Amino acid sequence: MANSAHPSQQELAALLKREDFSDVYAQADQVREQHKGNEVQIRAILEFSNVCRRSCRYCGLNCHNGKVSRYRMQPQEMIETAQAASRAGYRTIVLQSGEDPYYTPEILGEIIQEIKKTGMAVTVSCGELPRRDYAYLKACGADRYLLKHETADEGLYRSLHPDGTLQNRVECLRNLKDLGYETGSGFMIGLPGQTEETVAKDLLLLAALGCDMAGIGPFISHPDTPLRGLPSGSTELTKRAVALTRLLLPDANLPATTSLGVLSNGEKNDVFSCGANVVMRKVTPDPYKERYEIYPAKLGHTDIEKDRRELEEQIRALGRIPL
Ligand code: SAH
């Protein structure tokens, strides 16, 4: 399949439904080794605000959830955290938040400029912004932008996002790509109403966008959202989607997602042999970390230096090289 440039939606859906997927996994692992080598790139992620103006029905941070204790990190604290991450050996920091208008492009731009002095690459993940704001952040030194399309099925997208459209999400991604960002998209596995056919659409959208990165993670139900009580996404289907993404986009950076690790640490390790080559580690300081609850997860205390060393060890134990 790696050789056929454009598998159809039906072909991809049929692959996803197969009884035995082992040959595709093996192929994805081979393509990963050829195109990305044996390094696993470790990224720091700083979740700097859990304030959000949106009402995405799956997300614990949606603006209707009154149970969240909201926080905003101040620029100086963000910069100091980033500097600590750099000292610990991180080469990339992801700055992520809800859609929080408090952080104007000017404020974010200054933070990015300061963090860039450490030499780290900066990824921004703050949701949908007008093209001019993306352009401004790029001019301030942002290297990458992460904005998952979440689901490529129009109807499903509409049912989950009362205040957004798939068209606008895709428009944002095209703007980012056009502005020269390394552009990351991705989607969730196990959203209510999702089928192998819609996952096939997700894969084809990643390919059509020519994504440089793609995060694919299982949905995990949050008790304080309209999707409370629903089952989590399948870890097997998550791995299959990652493997097929590796074949469609051989050069992409594909993380073993945090949500996959929440459901199963073993499966998260396993996905590194199914095409994944990236992992993110939270550097969000303790008072805030547990309040950035997109989905429920058990979190330990943040010790930037020690956490990084531990992760490096885990990667070496898998026979791979931490970077
Ligand atoms: N506001 C930013 C960051 C969103 S949070 C943005 O819009 O891009 C980062 C990612 O967490 C989302 O893109 C989504 O894919 C994922 N996410 C949100 N709720 C989730 C849930 N309940 N289970 C699993 N992943 C979830």
py3Dmol code that shows the C-alpha trace and the ligand (Angstrom):
import py3Dmol

protein = """\
ATOM      1  CA  MET A   1       0.000   0.000   0.000  1.00  0.00           C
ATOM      2  CA  ALA A   2       2.963   2.317   0.582  1.00  0.00           C
ATOM      3  CA  ASN A   3       3.518   2.324  -3.153  1.00  0.00           C
ATOM      4  CA  SER A   4      -0.005   3.243  -4.255  1.00  0.00           C
ATOM      5  CA  ALA A   5      -0.166   7.022  -3.936  1.00  0.00           C
ATOM      6  CA  HIS A   6      -3.887   7.387  -3.349  1.00  0.00           C
ATOM      7  CA  PRO A   7      -5.720   4.536  -1.677  1.00  0.00           C
ATOM      8  CA  SER A   8      -9.459   5.182  -1.667  1.00  0.00           C
ATOM      9  CA  GLN A   9     -11.598   5.719   1.378  1.00  0.00           C
ATOM     10  CA  GLN A  10     -13.079   2.249   0.876  1.00  0.00           C
ATOM     11  CA  GLU A  11      -9.653   0.646   0.652  1.00  0.00           C
ATOM     12  CA  LEU A  12      -8.494   2.317   3.848  1.00  0.00           C
ATOM     13  CA  ALA A  13     -11.707   1.405   5.683  1.00  0.00           C
ATOM     14  CA  ALA A  14     -11.320  -2.219   4.569  1.00  0.00           C
ATOM     15  CA  LEU A  15      -7.737  -2.246   5.838  1.00  0.00           C
ATOM     16  CA  LEU A  16      -8.795  -0.827   9.208  1.00  0.00           C
ATOM     17  CA  LYS A  17     -11.375  -3.626   9.552  1.00  0.00           C
ATOM     18  CA  ARG A  18      -8.970  -6.474   8.812  1.00  0.00           C
ATOM     19  CA  GLU A  19      -8.658  -9.416  11.152  1.00  0.00           C
ATOM     20  CA  ASP A  20      -4.870  -9.416  11.065  1.00  0.00           C
ATOM     21  CA  PHE A  21      -2.930  -6.184  10.773  1.00  0.00           C
ATOM     22  CA  SER A  22       0.577  -7.487  11.508  1.00  0.00           C
ATOM     23  CA  ASP A  23       1.963  -7.044   7.983  1.00  0.00           C
ATOM     24  CA  VAL A  24       0.862  -3.395   7.892  1.00  0.00           C
ATOM     25  CA  TYR A  25       2.482  -2.783  11.283  1.00  0.00           C
ATOM     26  CA  ALA A  26       5.711  -4.338  10.023  1.00  0.00           C
ATOM     27  CA  GLN A  27       5.632  -2.198   6.900  1.00  0.00           C
ATOM     28  CA  ALA A  28       4.948   0.974   8.906  1.00  0.00           C
ATOM     29  CA  ASP A  29       7.843   0.160  11.238  1.00  0.00           C
ATOM     30  CA  GLN A  30      10.141  -0.279   8.257  1.00  0.00           C
ATOM     31  CA  VAL A  31       9.044   3.001   6.648  1.00  0.00           C
ATOM     32  CA  ARG A  32       9.528   4.772   9.988  1.00  0.00           C
ATOM     33  CA  GLU A  33      13.061   3.437  10.260  1.00  0.00           C
ATOM     34  CA  GLN A  34      13.919   4.395   6.670  1.00  0.00           C
ATOM     35  CA  HIS A  35      12.506   7.908   6.874  1.00  0.00           C
ATOM     36  CA  LYS A  36      12.951   8.907  10.534  1.00  0.00           C
ATOM     37  CA  GLY A  37      15.694   6.612  11.833  1.00  0.00           C
ATOM     38  CA  ASN A  38      15.706   5.148  15.325  1.00  0.00           C
ATOM     39  CA  GLU A  39      15.493   8.388  17.265  1.00  0.00           C
ATOM     40  CA  VAL A  40      12.437   9.191  19.318  1.00  0.00           C
ATOM     41  CA  GLN A  41      12.029  12.933  19.520  1.00  0.00           C
ATOM     42  CA  ILE A  42      10.980  14.137  22.957  1.00  0.00           C
ATOM     43  CA  ARG A  43       8.983  17.363  23.133  1.00  0.00           C
ATOM     44  CA  ALA A  44       8.171  19.398  26.212  1.00  0.00           C
ATOM     45  CA  ILE A  45       4.561  20.535  26.444  1.00  0.00           C
ATOM     46  CA  LEU A  46       3.610  23.535  28.577  1.00  0.00           C
ATOM     47  CA  GLU A  47      -0.120  23.883  29.168  1.00  0.00           C
ATOM     48  CA  PHE A  48      -0.198  27.559  30.034  1.00  0.00           C
ATOM     49  CA  SER A  49      -3.923  28.339  30.287  1.00  0.00           C
ATOM     50  CA  ASN A  50      -7.027  26.204  30.710  1.00  0.00           C
ATOM     51  CA  VAL A  51      -9.384  29.090  29.952  1.00  0.00           C
ATOM     52  CA  CYS A  52     -11.362  28.365  26.791  1.00  0.00           C
ATOM     53  CA  ARG A  53     -14.117  30.177  24.918  1.00  0.00           C
ATOM     54  CA  ARG A  54     -15.208  27.079  22.967  1.00  0.00           C
ATOM     55  CA  SER A  55     -17.748  24.376  23.778  1.00  0.00           C
ATOM     56  CA  CYS A  56     -16.240  21.234  22.174  1.00  0.00           C
ATOM     57  CA  ARG A  57     -18.449  18.504  23.634  1.00  0.00           C
ATOM     58  CA  TYR A  58     -15.657  15.992  24.353  1.00  0.00           C
ATOM     59  CA  CYS A  59     -13.288  18.369  26.134  1.00  0.00           C
ATOM     60  CA  GLY A  60     -13.125  18.865  29.896  1.00  0.00           C
ATOM     61  CA  LEU A  61     -11.986  22.464  29.408  1.00  0.00           C
ATOM     62  CA  ASN A  62     -15.071  23.500  27.429  1.00  0.00           C
ATOM     63  CA  CYS A  63     -16.461  26.830  28.615  1.00  0.00           C
ATOM     64  CA  HIS A  64     -19.655  25.320  30.049  1.00  0.00           C
ATOM     65  CA  ASN A  65     -17.769  23.194  32.567  1.00  0.00           C
ATOM     66  CA  GLY A  66     -18.116  25.208  35.764  1.00  0.00           C
ATOM     67  CA  LYS A  67     -16.201  22.652  37.816  1.00  0.00           C
ATOM     68  CA  VAL A  68     -12.803  23.546  36.343  1.00  0.00           C
ATOM     69  CA  SER A  69     -10.591  25.792  38.392  1.00  0.00           C
ATOM     70  CA  ARG A  70      -9.275  28.071  35.653  1.00  0.00           C
ATOM     71  CA  TYR A  71      -5.714  29.414  35.543  1.00  0.00           C
ATOM     72  CA  ARG A  72      -3.496  31.551  33.379  1.00  0.00           C
ATOM     73  CA  MET A  73       0.280  31.396  33.643  1.00  0.00           C
ATOM     74  CA  GLN A  74       2.014  34.724  33.462  1.00  0.00           C
ATOM     75  CA  PRO A  75       4.593  35.269  30.694  1.00  0.00           C
ATOM     76  CA  GLN A  76       7.569  35.330  33.074  1.00  0.00           C
ATOM     77  CA  GLU A  77       6.591  31.988  34.589  1.00  0.00           C
ATOM     78  CA  MET A  78       6.124  30.502  31.117  1.00  0.00           C
ATOM     79  CA  ILE A  79       9.534  31.711  30.000  1.00  0.00           C
ATOM     80  CA  GLU A  80      11.219  30.357  33.136  1.00  0.00           C
ATOM     81  CA  THR A  81       9.551  26.972  32.671  1.00  0.00           C
ATOM     82  CA  ALA A  82      10.709  26.883  29.066  1.00  0.00           C
ATOM     83  CA  GLN A  83      14.259  27.737  30.120  1.00  0.00           C
ATOM     84  CA  ALA A  84      14.204  24.879  32.629  1.00  0.00           C
ATOM     85  CA  ALA A  85      13.006  22.534  29.873  1.00  0.00           C
ATOM     86  CA  SER A  86      15.858  23.670  27.652  1.00  0.00           C
ATOM     87  CA  ARG A  87      18.391  23.060  30.434  1.00  0.00           C
ATOM     88  CA  ALA A  88      16.963  19.553  30.885  1.00  0.00           C
ATOM     89  CA  GLY A  89      17.738  18.803  27.240  1.00  0.00           C
ATOM     90  CA  TYR A  90      14.475  19.455  25.410  1.00  0.00           C
ATOM     91  CA  ARG A  91      14.887  20.813  21.879  1.00  0.00           C
ATOM     92  CA  THR A  92      11.226  21.635  21.297  1.00  0.00           C
ATOM     93  CA  ILE A  93       8.560  23.149  23.486  1.00  0.00           C
ATOM     94  CA  VAL A  94       4.865  23.020  22.679  1.00  0.00           C
ATOM     95  CA  LEU A  95       2.895  25.958  24.092  1.00  0.00           C
ATOM     96  CA  GLN A  96      -0.695  24.756  24.444  1.00  0.00           C
ATOM     97  CA  SER A  97      -3.848  26.329  25.868  1.00  0.00           C
ATOM     98  CA  GLY A  98      -7.578  26.604  25.472  1.00  0.00           C
ATOM     99  CA  GLU A  99      -8.754  29.329  23.140  1.00  0.00           C
ATOM    100  CA  ASP A 100      -8.023  32.153  25.557  1.00  0.00           C
ATOM    101  CA  PRO A 101      -8.216  35.670  24.113  1.00  0.00           C
ATOM    102  CA  TYR A 102      -6.296  37.022  27.147  1.00  0.00           C
ATOM    103  CA  TYR A 103      -3.097  36.027  25.327  1.00  0.00           C
ATOM    104  CA  THR A 104      -3.097  38.464  22.453  1.00  0.00           C
ATOM    105  CA  PRO A 105      -0.732  37.834  19.524  1.00  0.00           C
ATOM    106  CA  GLU A 106       1.493  40.580  20.974  1.00  0.00           C
ATOM    107  CA  ILE A 107       1.757  38.848  24.371  1.00  0.00           C
ATOM    108  CA  LEU A 108       2.319  35.417  22.820  1.00  0.00           C
ATOM    109  CA  GLY A 109       4.788  36.873  20.343  1.00  0.00           C
ATOM    110  CA  GLU A 110       6.942  38.330  23.121  1.00  0.00           C
ATOM    111  CA  ILE A 111       6.924  35.020  24.979  1.00  0.00           C
ATOM    112  CA  ILE A 112       7.934  33.162  21.814  1.00  0.00           C
ATOM    113  CA  GLN A 113      10.758  35.608  21.125  1.00  0.00           C
ATOM    114  CA  GLU A 114      12.136  35.116  24.640  1.00  0.00           C
ATOM    115  CA  ILE A 115      11.856  31.318  24.472  1.00  0.00           C
ATOM    116  CA  LYS A 116      13.536  31.239  21.063  1.00  0.00           C
ATOM    117  CA  LYS A 117      16.668  32.646  22.738  1.00  0.00           C
ATOM    118  CA  THR A 118      17.147  29.214  24.368  1.00  0.00           C
ATOM    119  CA  GLY A 119      17.578  27.712  20.889  1.00  0.00           C
ATOM    120  CA  MET A 120      14.527  25.482  21.243  1.00  0.00           C
ATOM    121  CA  ALA A 121      11.990  25.097  18.454  1.00  0.00           C
ATOM    122  CA  VAL A 122       8.608  26.506  19.458  1.00  0.00           C
ATOM    123  CA  THR A 123       5.324  24.815  18.603  1.00  0.00           C
ATOM    124  CA  VAL A 124       2.149  26.770  19.276  1.00  0.00           C
ATOM    125  CA  SER A 125      -1.169  24.999  19.948  1.00  0.00           C
ATOM    126  CA  CYS A 126      -3.742  27.624  20.875  1.00  0.00           C
ATOM    127  CA  GLY A 127      -6.598  26.816  18.526  1.00  0.00           C
ATOM    128  CA  GLU A 128      -8.164  28.747  15.689  1.00  0.00           C
ATOM    129  CA  LEU A 129      -6.874  32.248  14.990  1.00  0.00           C
ATOM    130  CA  PRO A 130      -7.191  34.630  12.067  1.00  0.00           C
ATOM    131  CA  ARG A 131      -4.543  34.212   9.389  1.00  0.00           C
ATOM    132  CA  ARG A 132      -2.900  37.527  10.316  1.00  0.00           C
ATOM    133  CA  ASP A 133      -2.326  36.299  13.883  1.00  0.00           C
ATOM    134  CA  TYR A 134      -0.721  33.083  12.670  1.00  0.00           C
ATOM    135  CA  ALA A 135       1.472  35.230  10.415  1.00  0.00           C
ATOM    136  CA  TYR A 136       2.426  37.474  13.340  1.00  0.00           C
ATOM    137  CA  LEU A 137       3.399  34.533  15.573  1.00  0.00           C
ATOM    138  CA  LYS A 138       5.434  33.071  12.724  1.00  0.00           C
ATOM    139  CA  ALA A 139       7.275  36.392  12.369  1.00  0.00           C
ATOM    140  CA  CYS A 140       7.998  36.248  16.124  1.00  0.00           C
ATOM    141  CA  GLY A 141       9.762  32.915  15.636  1.00  0.00           C
ATOM    142  CA  ALA A 142       7.121  30.195  16.015  1.00  0.00           C
ATOM    143  CA  ASP A 143       8.278  27.161  14.040  1.00  0.00           C
ATOM    144  CA  ARG A 144       5.328  24.803  14.206  1.00  0.00           C
ATOM    145  CA  TYR A 145       1.614  24.842  14.912  1.00  0.00           C
ATOM    146  CA  LEU A 146      -0.516  22.017  16.210  1.00  0.00           C
ATOM    147  CA  LEU A 147      -4.237  22.124  15.429  1.00  0.00           C
ATOM    148  CA  LYS A 148      -5.963  18.770  15.184  1.00  0.00           C
ATOM    149  CA  HIS A 149      -8.857  18.570  12.766  1.00  0.00           C
ATOM    150  CA  GLU A 150     -10.475  16.206  15.350  1.00  0.00           C
ATOM    151  CA  THR A 151     -12.753  14.480  12.784  1.00  0.00           C
ATOM    152  CA  ALA A 152     -12.950  14.866   9.013  1.00  0.00           C
ATOM    153  CA  ASP A 153     -16.619  13.888   8.884  1.00  0.00           C
ATOM    154  CA  GLU A 154     -18.812  16.986   8.420  1.00  0.00           C
ATOM    155  CA  GLY A 155     -21.797  15.641  10.359  1.00  0.00           C
ATOM    156  CA  LEU A 156     -19.717  14.312  13.223  1.00  0.00           C
ATOM    157  CA  TYR A 157     -17.717  17.531  13.370  1.00  0.00           C
ATOM    158  CA  ARG A 158     -20.915  19.578  13.602  1.00  0.00           C
ATOM    159  CA  SER A 159     -22.395  17.401  16.331  1.00  0.00           C
ATOM    160  CA  LEU A 160     -19.281  17.769  18.499  1.00  0.00           C
ATOM    161  CA  HIS A 161     -18.475  21.446  17.897  1.00  0.00           C
ATOM    162  CA  PRO A 162     -21.494  23.705  18.472  1.00  0.00           C
ATOM    163  CA  ASP A 163     -19.361  26.768  17.732  1.00  0.00           C
ATOM    164  CA  GLY A 164     -17.105  25.728  14.859  1.00  0.00           C
ATOM    165  CA  THR A 165     -17.059  24.223  11.387  1.00  0.00           C
ATOM    166  CA  LEU A 166     -14.807  21.651   9.761  1.00  0.00           C
ATOM    167  CA  GLN A 167     -14.405  24.079   6.894  1.00  0.00           C
ATOM    168  CA  ASN A 168     -12.922  26.739   9.163  1.00  0.00           C
ATOM    169  CA  ARG A 169     -10.664  24.215  10.892  1.00  0.00           C
ATOM    170  CA  VAL A 170      -9.289  23.076   7.538  1.00  0.00           C
ATOM    171  CA  GLU A 171      -8.945  26.671   6.368  1.00  0.00           C
ATOM    172  CA  CYS A 172      -6.801  27.383   9.461  1.00  0.00           C
ATOM    173  CA  LEU A 173      -4.614  24.365   8.663  1.00  0.00           C
ATOM    174  CA  ARG A 174      -4.181  25.486   5.058  1.00  0.00           C
ATOM    175  CA  ASN A 175      -3.258  28.988   6.240  1.00  0.00           C
ATOM    176  CA  LEU A 176      -0.653  27.571   8.618  1.00  0.00           C
ATOM    177  CA  LYS A 177       0.873  25.418   5.913  1.00  0.00           C
ATOM    178  CA  ASP A 178       0.853  28.319   3.468  1.00  0.00           C
ATOM    179  CA  LEU A 179       2.591  30.592   6.000  1.00  0.00           C
ATOM    180  CA  GLY A 180       5.473  28.120   6.249  1.00  0.00           C
ATOM    181  CA  TYR A 181       4.694  26.499   9.587  1.00  0.00           C
ATOM    182  CA  GLU A 182       5.528  22.864  10.132  1.00  0.00           C
ATOM    183  CA  THR A 183       1.883  21.971  10.451  1.00  0.00           C
ATOM    184  CA  GLY A 184       0.413  19.364  12.745  1.00  0.00           C
ATOM    185  CA  SER A 185      -3.093  17.992  12.606  1.00  0.00           C
ATOM    186  CA  GLY A 186      -4.616  14.813  13.958  1.00  0.00           C
ATOM    187  CA  PHE A 187      -7.821  13.352  15.272  1.00  0.00           C
ATOM    188  CA  MET A 188      -9.461  11.266  17.950  1.00  0.00           C
ATOM    189  CA  ILE A 189     -10.360   7.596  17.787  1.00  0.00           C
ATOM    190  CA  GLY A 190     -13.626   6.422  19.305  1.00  0.00           C
ATOM    191  CA  LEU A 191     -15.780   9.536  19.016  1.00  0.00           C
ATOM    192  CA  PRO A 192     -19.471   8.598  19.245  1.00  0.00           C
ATOM    193  CA  GLY A 193     -20.754   7.976  15.719  1.00  0.00           C
ATOM    194  CA  GLN A 194     -17.292   7.362  14.266  1.00  0.00           C
ATOM    195  CA  THR A 195     -16.814   4.395  11.901  1.00  0.00           C
ATOM    196  CA  GLU A 196     -13.870   2.912   9.991  1.00  0.00           C
ATOM    197  CA  GLU A 197     -15.200   4.883   7.019  1.00  0.00           C
ATOM    198  CA  THR A 198     -14.892   8.219   8.850  1.00  0.00           C
ATOM    199  CA  VAL A 199     -11.429   7.273  10.150  1.00  0.00           C
ATOM    200  CA  ALA A 200     -10.472   6.610   6.517  1.00  0.00           C
ATOM    201  CA  LYS A 201     -11.592  10.183   5.765  1.00  0.00           C
ATOM    202  CA  ASP A 202      -9.389  11.410   8.606  1.00  0.00           C
ATOM    203  CA  LEU A 203      -6.389   9.641   7.096  1.00  0.00           C
ATOM    204  CA  LEU A 204      -7.087  11.046   3.642  1.00  0.00           C
ATOM    205  CA  LEU A 205      -7.428  14.566   5.042  1.00  0.00           C
ATOM    206  CA  LEU A 206      -4.012  14.283   6.746  1.00  0.00           C
ATOM    207  CA  ALA A 207      -2.565  13.213   3.403  1.00  0.00           C
ATOM    208  CA  ALA A 208      -4.370  15.951   1.441  1.00  0.00           C
ATOM    209  CA  LEU A 209      -3.106  18.613   3.859  1.00  0.00           C
ATOM    210  CA  GLY A 210       0.416  17.232   3.586  1.00  0.00           C
ATOM    211  CA  CYS A 211       0.749  17.352   7.366  1.00  0.00           C
ATOM    212  CA  ASP A 212       4.235  17.482   8.866  1.00  0.00           C
ATOM    213  CA  MET A 213       2.912  16.027  12.125  1.00  0.00           C
ATOM    214  CA  ALA A 214      -0.201  14.120  13.125  1.00  0.00           C
ATOM    215  CA  GLY A 215      -1.388  13.272  16.623  1.00  0.00           C
ATOM    216  CA  ILE A 216      -3.850  10.396  16.781  1.00  0.00           C
ATOM    217  CA  GLY A 217      -5.214   9.530  20.189  1.00  0.00           C
ATOM    218  CA  PRO A 218      -8.148   7.661  21.707  1.00  0.00           C
ATOM    219  CA  PHE A 219     -11.115   9.644  22.997  1.00  0.00           C
ATOM    220  CA  ILE A 220     -11.435   9.427  26.785  1.00  0.00           C
ATOM    221  CA  SER A 221     -14.768  10.439  28.253  1.00  0.00           C
ATOM    222  CA  HIS A 222     -14.725  13.298  30.765  1.00  0.00           C
ATOM    223  CA  PRO A 223     -17.419  13.119  33.499  1.00  0.00           C
ATOM    224  CA  ASP A 224     -18.164  16.864  33.366  1.00  0.00           C
ATOM    225  CA  THR A 225     -18.908  17.016  29.626  1.00  0.00           C
ATOM    226  CA  PRO A 226     -21.965  16.111  27.534  1.00  0.00           C
ATOM    227  CA  LEU A 227     -20.085  12.934  26.481  1.00  0.00           C
ATOM    228  CA  ARG A 228     -19.842  11.608  30.046  1.00  0.00           C
ATOM    229  CA  GLY A 229     -20.005   7.859  30.520  1.00  0.00           C
ATOM    230  CA  LEU A 230     -19.115   6.890  26.966  1.00  0.00           C
ATOM    231  CA  PRO A 231     -16.532   4.161  26.342  1.00  0.00           C
ATOM    232  CA  SER A 232     -12.948   5.111  25.509  1.00  0.00           C
ATOM    233  CA  GLY A 233     -11.599   4.795  21.992  1.00  0.00           C
ATOM    234  CA  SER A 234      -9.953   1.544  20.887  1.00  0.00           C
ATOM    235  CA  THR A 235      -6.197   1.379  21.389  1.00  0.00           C
ATOM    236  CA  GLU A 236      -5.954  -1.149  18.553  1.00  0.00           C
ATOM    237  CA  LEU A 237      -7.734   1.147  16.106  1.00  0.00           C
ATOM    238  CA  THR A 238      -5.500   4.005  17.278  1.00  0.00           C
ATOM    239  CA  LYS A 239      -2.385   1.982  16.432  1.00  0.00           C
ATOM    240  CA  ARG A 240      -3.818   0.983  13.063  1.00  0.00           C
ATOM    241  CA  ALA A 241      -4.515   4.629  12.219  1.00  0.00           C
ATOM    242  CA  VAL A 242      -0.963   5.609  13.207  1.00  0.00           C
ATOM    243  CA  ALA A 243       0.497   2.809  11.065  1.00  0.00           C
ATOM    244  CA  LEU A 244      -1.542   3.826   8.011  1.00  0.00           C
ATOM    245  CA  THR A 245      -0.593   7.481   8.542  1.00  0.00           C
ATOM    246  CA  ARG A 246       3.084   6.429   8.484  1.00  0.00           C
ATOM    247  CA  LEU A 247       2.505   4.781   5.101  1.00  0.00           C
ATOM    248  CA  LEU A 248       0.591   7.765   3.710  1.00  0.00           C
ATOM    249  CA  LEU A 249       3.018  10.378   5.083  1.00  0.00           C
ATOM    250  CA  PRO A 250       6.409   8.641   5.387  1.00  0.00           C
ATOM    251  CA  ASP A 251       8.245  11.762   6.609  1.00  0.00           C
ATOM    252  CA  ALA A 252       5.687  12.957   9.145  1.00  0.00           C
ATOM    253  CA  ASN A 253       6.396  13.224  12.838  1.00  0.00           C
ATOM    254  CA  LEU A 254       3.911  10.963  14.589  1.00  0.00           C
ATOM    255  CA  PRO A 255       3.614  11.046  18.373  1.00  0.00           C
ATOM    256  CA  ALA A 256       2.675   8.219  20.667  1.00  0.00           C
ATOM    257  CA  THR A 257      -0.099  10.283  22.203  1.00  0.00           C
ATOM    258  CA  THR A 258      -0.580  11.000  25.878  1.00  0.00           C
ATOM    259  CA  SER A 259      -4.184   9.749  25.803  1.00  0.00           C
ATOM    260  CA  LEU A 260      -3.013   6.380  24.461  1.00  0.00           C
ATOM    261  CA  GLY A 261      -0.658   6.163  27.443  1.00  0.00           C
ATOM    262  CA  VAL A 262      -3.500   6.999  29.817  1.00  0.00           C
ATOM    263  CA  LEU A 263      -5.453   3.958  28.582  1.00  0.00           C
ATOM    264  CA  SER A 264      -2.436   1.658  28.411  1.00  0.00           C
ATOM    265  CA  ASN A 265       1.261   2.255  28.911  1.00  0.00           C
ATOM    266  CA  GLY A 266       2.008  -0.980  27.066  1.00  0.00           C
ATOM    267  CA  GLU A 267       0.070   0.121  24.000  1.00  0.00           C
ATOM    268  CA  LYS A 268       1.823   3.481  24.085  1.00  0.00           C
ATOM    269  CA  ASN A 269       5.200   1.725  24.012  1.00  0.00           C
ATOM    270  CA  ASP A 270       3.936  -0.591  21.304  1.00  0.00           C
ATOM    271  CA  VAL A 271       2.961   2.242  18.965  1.00  0.00           C
ATOM    272  CA  PHE A 272       6.672   3.088  18.563  1.00  0.00           C
ATOM    273  CA  SER A 273       6.926  -0.126  16.556  1.00  0.00           C
ATOM    274  CA  CYS A 274       3.823   0.779  14.515  1.00  0.00           C
ATOM    275  CA  GLY A 275       5.115   4.013  12.999  1.00  0.00           C
ATOM    276  CA  ALA A 276       5.397   6.542  15.840  1.00  0.00           C
ATOM    277  CA  ASN A 277       8.620   8.519  16.388  1.00  0.00           C
ATOM    278  CA  VAL A 278       7.711  11.347  18.791  1.00  0.00           C
ATOM    279  CA  VAL A 279       6.604  11.646  22.406  1.00  0.00           C
ATOM    280  CA  MET A 280       5.527  14.639  24.478  1.00  0.00           C
ATOM    281  CA  ARG A 281       6.196  15.204  28.165  1.00  0.00           C
ATOM    282  CA  LYS A 282       4.340  17.688  30.320  1.00  0.00           C
ATOM    283  CA  VAL A 283       6.510  20.380  31.896  1.00  0.00           C
ATOM    284  CA  THR A 284       3.445  22.236  33.203  1.00  0.00           C
ATOM    285  CA  PRO A 285       4.187  23.229  36.813  1.00  0.00           C
ATOM    286  CA  ASP A 286       2.280  21.449  39.574  1.00  0.00           C
ATOM    287  CA  PRO A 287      -0.290  23.933  40.678  1.00  0.00           C
ATOM    288  CA  TYR A 288      -1.607  24.011  37.108  1.00  0.00           C
ATOM    289  CA  LYS A 289      -0.905  20.582  35.666  1.00  0.00           C
ATOM    290  CA  GLU A 290      -3.862  18.742  37.174  1.00  0.00           C
ATOM    291  CA  ARG A 291      -6.221  21.598  36.286  1.00  0.00           C
ATOM    292  CA  TYR A 292      -5.498  21.135  32.569  1.00  0.00           C
ATOM    293  CA  GLU A 293      -7.908  18.244  32.515  1.00  0.00           C
ATOM    294  CA  ILE A 294      -8.956  17.708  28.904  1.00  0.00           C
ATOM    295  CA  TYR A 295      -9.745  14.126  29.927  1.00  0.00           C
ATOM    296  CA  PRO A 296      -9.286  12.379  33.294  1.00  0.00           C
ATOM    297  CA  ALA A 297      -5.763  11.086  33.907  1.00  0.00           C
ATOM    298  CA  LYS A 298      -3.577  10.235  36.867  1.00  0.00           C
ATOM    299  CA  LEU A 299      -0.640  12.646  36.915  1.00  0.00           C
ATOM    300  CA  GLY A 300       2.483  12.642  39.036  1.00  0.00           C
ATOM    301  CA  HIS A 301       4.350  15.716  40.239  1.00  0.00           C
ATOM    302  CA  THR A 302       6.348  17.636  37.662  1.00  0.00           C
ATOM    303  CA  ASP A 303      10.120  17.457  38.007  1.00  0.00           C
ATOM    304  CA  ILE A 304      11.323  18.619  34.617  1.00  0.00           C
ATOM    305  CA  GLU A 305      14.841  17.232  34.918  1.00  0.00           C
ATOM    306  CA  LYS A 306      13.918  13.873  36.476  1.00  0.00           C
ATOM    307  CA  ASP A 307      10.891  13.312  34.221  1.00  0.00           C
ATOM    308  CA  ARG A 308      13.064  13.780  31.152  1.00  0.00           C
ATOM    309  CA  ARG A 309      15.723  11.328  32.404  1.00  0.00           C
ATOM    310  CA  GLU A 310      13.029   8.733  33.127  1.00  0.00           C
ATOM    311  CA  LEU A 311      11.541   9.096  29.678  1.00  0.00           C
ATOM    312  CA  GLU A 312      14.985   8.785  28.068  1.00  0.00           C
ATOM    313  CA  GLU A 313      15.472   5.521  29.969  1.00  0.00           C
ATOM    314  CA  GLN A 314      12.110   4.191  28.814  1.00  0.00           C
ATOM    315  CA  ILE A 315      12.979   4.994  25.209  1.00  0.00           C
ATOM    316  CA  ARG A 316      16.361   3.266  25.491  1.00  0.00           C
ATOM    317  CA  ALA A 317      14.619   0.229  26.969  1.00  0.00           C
ATOM    318  CA  LEU A 318      12.617   0.028  23.727  1.00  0.00           C
ATOM    319  CA  GLY A 319      15.878  -0.093  21.783  1.00  0.00           C
ATOM    320  CA  ARG A 320      15.464   3.435  20.460  1.00  0.00           C
ATOM    321  CA  ILE A 321      17.473   6.627  20.805  1.00  0.00           C
ATOM    322  CA  PRO A 322      16.046   9.543  22.805  1.00  0.00           C
ATOM    323  CA  LEU A 323      16.598  12.942  21.173  1.00  0.00           C
TER     324      LEU A 323
END
"""
ligand_1 = """\
26
SAH
N -7.306 24.581 22.098
C -6.295 23.864 21.371
C -5.775 22.673 22.143
C -6.812 21.612 22.325
S -6.457 20.381 23.496
C -6.851 23.469 20.018
O -8.018 23.715 19.755
O -6.100 22.948 19.212
C -5.504 19.255 22.568
C -6.206 18.035 22.016
O -6.758 17.222 23.010
C -7.388 18.305 21.112
O -6.966 18.694 19.856
C -8.132 16.973 21.124
O -7.754 16.166 20.018
C -7.666 16.324 22.401
N -8.809 16.053 23.305
C -9.713 16.920 23.790
N -10.625 16.280 24.554
C -10.293 14.970 24.548
C -10.852 13.790 25.144
N -11.943 13.840 25.908
N -10.234 12.620 24.922
C -9.124 12.554 24.165
N -8.550 13.621 23.575
C -9.128 14.824 23.758
"""
view = py3Dmol.view(width=600, height=400)
view.addModel(protein, "pdb")
view.setStyle({"model": 0}, {"cartoon": {"style": "trace"}})
view.addModel(ligand_1, "xyz")
view.setStyle({"model": 1}, {"stick": {}})
view.zoomTo()
view.show()
